[in-house]
Amino acid sequence: MTSIKVGLNHLQHKQDTAKPFVEHIDEIRRRLLYIVAAIGLTTGFSYFHRNQLIAFLLWPIGKEKLYYGTPVGAMSFTFEICFLSGVMLASPVSLYHLWRFLEPAVPGKFQPQLSIWILASTLLALLGAAYGYAVSLPATLLVSEYFQNENLTPLLSASEYLTFVTRYILAFSLFFQLPLLILFTSLTGIVTRKDLIGYQRHSLVASCVVGAVLTPTPDLINQLLLAIPLFLLYEISLLGVVLSERISEKKKMT
């Protein structure tokens, strides 16, 4: 009888441990369905405004036209734009469900901080995308026109142009995460305020090097359009580290 009871208790324990796992899988599936539904709705909304989206995407190249080399090129280009727009419009819903899924695993005292970090990361990404699209990308395309002549005329492919623009904007969105990265390294003790102050001159040189390497054109203007924001982001990061250290010092004194 004792062995039977032990076996039943062991079986019950396995069932109890398996239940949370099944519940997590169900929650993941449910939240993914919400995200997919949101992306589907926003993609459909974007499709009804596809002409405005295409005009917005083509604004940096002015009156230039795009061409496609496959029978379904126009349809693929339109669907890709609508889908990308749908993903961006549905990003608040995606972030909300991601946060709700991770929330139980985050200690209560860290939940407000994590939500602030997610919000700050989103705002910096939007700011980087806006800067890349409205400032740096038109300058890059303007400089490239300087090299055109009667023997070198552009024939812009729709798919290649879309890939170039999305990668360009995504790169600036990632670059603008620099303040959060530096602030995180400071909070974890990897670097200190003194280290960041000592690296200011190095950050200026590094920003110029990154601007020279990553810009698609070799001209100085486009290199500075990337180097200057990177250096300013470093200075903003330094200011954030100083403020966070002062706040932590005041909390310790109280």
Secondary structure, DSSP 8 states (H G I E B T S, - for coil): -HHHHHHHHHHHHHHHHHHHHHHHHHHHHHHHHHHHHHHHHHHHHHHHTHHHHHHHHHGGGTT---B-SSTTHHHHHHHHHHHHHHHHHTHHHHHHHHHHHHGGGS-GGGHHHHHHHHHHHHHHHHHHHHHIIIIIHHHHHHHHHTT-BTTB----BHHHHHHHHHHHHHHHHHHTTHHHHHHHHHHTTSS-HHHHHHTHHHHHHHHHHHHHHHSSS--HHHHHHHHHHHHHHHHHHHHHHHHHHHHHHHHHH-
